[in-house]
Amino acid sequence: MAQLEVMISGGFQGPYNQMLPEFEKMTGIKVTTKSGASQGSGPRTIKAQLAAGTTADVVILSREGLTELMSMGKILSKSDVDLAQAPLGLAVPAGNLKPNIATVESFKSALIQAKKIVVPGSTSGIYLTAELFPRLGISNQISVQVTERGSQATGALAAKEANIAIQPSSELVNIAGIDYVGALPEQIQLIQTFAAAIVINSPHQEAANKLIEFLSSPNAKGAIQNSGMNPVR
């Protein structure tokens, strides 16, 4: 039986988890899944794990993170395929009052009132802390906890250790213990594209191609939309 190793970030994890059993059943390919952040610092990013010698045939992560891997020569040329897009969204602990975030002003005031905000240290968190919060002029009025992974951010929110989490919508819908409020206003939105690619020197390129074709096929549409994402094609 063919074997395949996939390293995936949190953004596309929802559709991937829904579709993987069908792929394995249909193809007879056994997939081992590893996890890592699209971007950021620390040893758990996909970039750091590959650099440290962790093996993978396929990576699935944000376009920004994939571009970094390409510039490092880690990706098989022309093997990259966009899978889905996710807007940045906001969530609160389950049962908490949902703030109004329909306009930039109401979003700003929701954050200032929130006391404690949690964001992942990957692509979305970099945008929020380095670009958006300073642009809105609220960096000094809010307390932000940056976690290594999106799952740690939603975990902190579910445990009521924070009042608001902001990250890709796909990491906030269908998560126990939290309530998804909605997407950020368009003017301050970061739409992230999540893509798959084959790692250079993968010994299983044929099986890797099959998986990427499956995840980007029209059959993926339902799983993608069910996870708060939009298909790219």
Beta strands, then each sheet from edge to edge (+ up, - down):
strand 1: 3-8
strand 2: 30-35
strand 3: 58-62
strand 4: 81-86
strand 5: 88-93
strand 6: 116-120
strand 7: 143-147
strand 8: 164-168
strand 9: 178-183
strand 10: 192-198
strand 11: 230-231
sheet 1: 2+ 1+ 3+ 10- 4+ 11-
sheet 2: 7+ 6+ 8+ 5- 9+
end
